[in-house]
């Protein structure tokens, strides 16, 4: 065993030990869509400058934090998003009405002197015509109030308690800060200068422009003496809940600006648990199928790659837990998907090693394997970088759970490279050093070419004699997809249109027509009713507040019995427009970033060919969802950006081989080079695609509604992407190449021709 192999083995063992320790001692942070709870996005309604926005939002966040802490929610999470938004996550909160009522109110508390009463229909002072604050008291008497003399900011503490001795019932006690206490004494002292029973002897306590209490100053208080500055009590026939909520609002303080709920998502705990179980089953079944497949194809080395695949799962999971990444439903799907894609680097290496054994039969197995790792490195690096670019776009341009998918995908890519280039390499190099493994070709799985490669070598199909024909087929496929988009339309989810989508589980089966009739009778005639998984009822409406949702659920319960909310998504219209715009921006940026990267790494013709194939795949996936009537939402966007990364990944592998072969055969026509490159990389494409398909089929079958659409989009994307990387990207590049005839430069050499402005081919790290 060489020193390099020893180093890899020690490094692999160390990383695995740390990963196992983290896995056994730490628990993952589950997002609300997995553990159940409510997530709200609040937005300030008005602000002045950018600086004021940030400052105001930060102050609003602190006020909300105090209020939510008082609600008693376990481990709430509050974070600022952008300049004027606050994300509030409330685990285990299934009915967001109380939380929304408490955290969304501005709680502008103020104390006013009473100038008298005002007759109906008047709101101005009779002497000057100046506009006055006229508000009804607890009995409906219209009070003429003076300017605010004290605000809620002067309140030090607020406590709800039951006053039994004076029969006042539930009361809220206020304690003032020192300076505010002096203002309170002065205000009550001035009111005490009026006779007992006079309206002007009252002090009005106003919350959000509503008089909640307006007591008379006790007759025992002398003029200008005032009440003690320590505090006071608010009475008003409160119930226990009303008194506690009022104390909570006052204690939390006034929000600097009003806020509105622009997004609200509620997930029941059973749905999250079911998603975890389904994803775990899909991961086990898909990973087992992938391991069996790669073992069947590559024999002993395939089995060692399966061991490395298991190590990858442990390392990537430990990285997620150790870094404190919040695992969301799309993120969980990304973790499962990355298992299927993790075999890609191993397949690339093994296929290159097979080529070395086929070209030089007398070569040692260890030497062929080492060369395979060397020659595959360029394609492995390029293909994984394109996937990382897609993951980065998901994180920076996505929202909510989609960001978690981007983080999970990025961690998966890095962990898969480590498992392939360190763990799998150490295991296979150790095995290759064995005489038994080296001598028996049927055991190692590398020394024989493989059935796919043998068939292609025997048939040698002439693929690109007429590249335009392949482009015509791709054009027809795109036309069919566009027809679906035009004829059927794209069913944009609530996330992109705004509105509310609620999914209910009923104790008694309710068919769609019965539910539609019941809700129409209850005043929800415009609601769209469909069935969800396991017979659940899905209701989609336009604008619907929390009280309206409660009424809707109550109406549905008349037919369905006990009705439980499984999932609830509310998106404001302005946020829906923003998310839809961001989705288009994300797709546009993805195309441009991939084009720029490929243009740097390859020829511009190869880059354009790859981007044409990428756009081809995106249109077909969207068109397929249009024809199938499936919703297009944030999770679909995550799948679509993943398809972009996968499509470019496939194209990179093909063009990397074209670049290598063409650089070593300067006089060979590019069409011939492209045919050879495609035939040489087809085994890798097929084997890698099969690994991902096992996982996705398991997700589609077991993952529930949300993950089914995610898996379906990726299934279509991988099949179409495999086709387009060969029959769209390559023919497109060949057609574009007809505009230039300059031969490629020889790697490592410089010539006048190679330095010409229209030079054909840069080595860019290709190993020949």
Secondary structure, DSSP 8 states (H G I E B T S, - for coil): --HHHHHHHHHHHHHHHHHHHHHHH---EE-HHHH-EEEEEEEES---SHHHHHHHHHHHHHHHHHHHHHHT-TT-EEEEETTTEEEEEEET---THHHHHHHH----EEEEEEEEE--TT--B-TTT--B-EEEE-TTS-EEEEEEEEEEGGGEEEEEEEEETTTT-EEEEEEEE-HHHHHHHHHHHHHHTTS-TT-GGGBEEEEESSSEEE--B--TTS-TTT-S-TTEEEEEEEE-HHHHHHHHHHHHH---SS-EEEEEEEEE-HHHHHHHHHHHHHHHHHHHHHHHHHHHHHHHHHHHHHHHHHHHHHHHHHHHHHHTT-EE-HHHHHHHHHHHHHTTHHHHHHHHHHHHHHHH-TTS-HHHHHHHHHHHHHHHHHHHHHHHHHHHHHHHHH--THHHHHHHHHHHHHHHHHHIIIIIIHHHHHHHHT-HHHHH-HHHHSSSS--HHHHHHHHH-----TTHHHHHHHHHHHHHHHHHHHHHT---B-HHHH-EEEEEEEESS---HHHHHHHHHHTT-TT-EEEE-GGG-EEEEESS--HHHHHHHHHHHHHHHSSEEEEEEEEE-HHHHHHHHHHHHHHHHHHHHHHHHHHHHHS-HHHHHHHHHHHHHHHHHHHHHHHHHT--B-HHHHHHHHHHHHHHHHHHHHHHHHHHHHHHH-TTS-HHHHHHHHHHHHHHHHHHHHHHHHHHHHHHHHHSHHHHHHHHHHHHHHHHHHHHHHHHTHHHHHHHHHTT-------TT---TTTTSTT-----TT---
